[in-house]
Amino acid sequence: MRAAEQALIEYEIALETFRVEVENFSRLHHQKLGPMYARLDELDAQIAEATAARTGDAEDRRKAEEARARVMPMPGVEELFHGWMDGDGLYPEAAAMLTDQSVRPPQRVRPGEEARKLYRELARKAHPDLAQEEGERQRREEFITRVNAAYARGDEALLRELSEEWAAGPVPEEQRLTHSEELYARLEWLSQRKELLSVLAKELEESAIGGMLRLAPDDPDALLDEIAEQLLTQVAERETELARLTA
């Protein structure tokens, strides 16, 4: 039982660590590359419209309408691009990035090694799965929620405070399971929890951002820079093509 509980806790720690990495990388990805993708869509629409205007062909007009529809305002676009554009187009910050002007760097959070160490220690000590009573489980869940929030912000100082708080708090007495039915129910719950976490882990790993992180786990920033260079090259090619069509 103890081995199964500890294995599940370690699995949850690894999953939460990866979730924070995916979330932070996703935020940076949208902030850095989102405006470039939007610019490419706009150029594709302008190229298709210029081509249709030249040929007058019905099929070219249909393609132009489809290209324009892809850059039309849509619900939730502000949330999608994390404040970099809205239904009226790119914000000044995003436009500045595309024109090599000064722009405020995107907010990013990357917990340091000490923060990771504190988080792992707290998760192992205060994890709700170690509770045998509902009241104690609720206390641990509320505490771990605070721990997760501090770790997501990379707040090492707060994690230290939480560590001291937990050390000073009440330590629940260990309770030994005496009935085989209780033991079976506990093991069954652990198994179900593991299955749920496996589904969440698979979703993270198979997501677009998770796949990108697997390509460059040690230096994801370099991967973003490489993609940005490719997108800027594509933008330049589209702009050249548009200039040729509208000359």
N, C-alpha and C positions, 0 to 999 in steps of 0.2 A: 504493500500500500504506500509506504513512504517513498519507495523508489519510483512508483508510478506518479505520485504527486510531484516529486522533484523534477522528473522528466517533463511533465506537462508545464511546470513553471518555467523551466529553461526554454522550452519551445515557445511559450508566450513571450518571454523576454526577447528572444531572437526575432519573433514576428513583429513585435512592437518597434524594435530597433529598425528593422527593415521598412516598416510602415512610415516611420518618421523620415527616413532617408528618401523614400519614394515621394512623400508629400513635399519635402523641401526641394527636391530636384524638379518635381512637377511645377512648383511655383516659379522657380528660376527659369525653367524651360519656357513657360508661357510668357514670362516677362521679357526674356531675351529674344526668343524666336517668333513669338506671336505676331508682332508687327511686321516681320519679314514675310511670313506666310500671308498676312492680309494684303501686303503690297503686291505679292505675286498674283493673288486672286484678282486684284484690281487691274493689274497690267494685262492679265489674260482676258478679262472682260473688255478692256479697251482695244486689245488686238483683234478680238473676235468682232467687235463692233466696227472697227476700221475695215476689216476684211469684208464684212457684209455690205458696208457702204460702197466699197469699190466694185464688188461683183454684182450686188443686187440679187444674189441667188437666195432662194427660199430656205435652202438647207443651211446656208451660212447665217441667215437671219435667226433661224431656230437655235443654232449653236451660240450665237451672240446673246440671245435671251437667256439661255441656260447659264452661260458664263456670268451674266449680270446678276442672275438670281442667286448665285452663290455668294455674292458680296452685298446683297440687299440686307437692310436691318432685320434682325431677328430677335425674338424675346430672349432675355437673359444674356445678351452678348457682353454686357458689362461684367457680369460674374465670370463668364467664360474666359475673358482675357484679363481678369484680375485688375480692372481699372485702367487698362492701356488703350481701350477704344470703346466707343458706344455706337449707337445707331447712326450717328452722324459721321463716323469715321475715326481716324486715329487721334489720340490726345497729343498735345504738343510734345510731351516727353517721348512718346513713341516715334513721332516724326523726327525728332532730334536724333534719335538713335540711328535712323536710316540715313541721315545726312551728315553723320560724323560730328554733330554738335554736342556740346556738353549736356549731359543728362544725369539725373540723380540715379545712382546705382540701385538695382532692385534689392528689396529687403530679403535677406537670406538668414537662415538659421542652420548652423551645423554644430551640434553638441560636441564639446571637446572630450578628450579621453578621460579626464577626471570626472566630468559630468556623466559619461557613460558608466564609469566604475561605480559612482554613487547610485545611479539609477538601478544597475543590476543588483547591488547589495540590498537596496530598499525593496525591490521587487521580490527578491528571494526571502526576505524576512517578513514582509507585510502582505504577501500575496493572499487574496481572499480564499484561494483554494485550500489553504492550510486551516481555515476555520471549520469547526465542527458544529457550532451553534449559529443560528440565523442572526442573532444580534452582533456577534463577533464578525460574521461575514460582512454585514452591512458596514460596520466600523472600518474594516479593512478596505472594502470597495471604495468608500468615500476618501480614505487616505490615499489609495493607489491612484484615484482620479486626479488628486492634487499632484502626486508624483509625476504622472504622465504629462500633465500640463506643464510642469516645470521643465521636464526633460525636452518636450517639444520646443520650448523657447530657449533651450540651452542655458537655463538659469542655474549655474553651478552653486551660487550662494544660497538660493532657495532650497536646492536639493540638500545642502549641508544642514540647513535649519530643519528640514523635514526629517533628516536622519537623526538629529538630536531629539526631535519631538517624539519620534517612534521609540527611541531608546529610553526615554523618560516615561513613556506611557505604560498602561497596564499590560502585563504579560499574561495571556490566557493560560490556564492550566491545561496540560495535555490530557486529553480524554482518550481512553482506550475503548475501541469498539468491542463489544462483548457478544453481539449476535451475528451469526453468519448472514442473516438477511440484510443487516445494515452494511456489512462489508461488501456484499454483492451489489447493493444499491450504489454504494460509493464508487466502486470500480466501474459500474455501468455509466455513472455520471461522468467520470473521468474519460471514459472511452468516447462518449458523445461529445464532450468538450473538445477532445483531440480531433474528432472528425470535423467539427465546425471550424476549428483553427486551420485545419488542412485546406478547407475550401477557401478561407480567406487568404491563406498563403499562396494558393494557386492563382487566385484572382490578381494578387499583387504581382506575382512573377510573370503572368501572361499579359499584363497590361503593357501598353506602349512604353510608358515611363519605366516600368520594371525591366522590360527588355533592353532599353537603352542603358540602364544602370549595369546590367550584366555584361554589356559590351565593354564598359570601362569602369569597373568597380573601384579602381584605385585613383582614377583621375577623371571624374565625370565632367569637370569644367573644360578639360581639353576636348572632350567629345562635343560639347556645346559649341566651342570655338570652331571646331572643324565643320560642324553642320552650318554654323552661321556664315562661314566663308563660302560654302557651297551655295547657300541661299543668296548671298550677295552677288555671286557670279551669275546665278539664274536671273536675279533682278536686272543686272546690267545687260544680259542678253535680251531679256524681254523689252527693256527700254530701247535698245538698239533696233529691235524688230518693229516696235511701235513707231519710232521716228522714221523708219523707212516707209512704213505704210501711210503715214500722214504727211510725208514730205510733198 
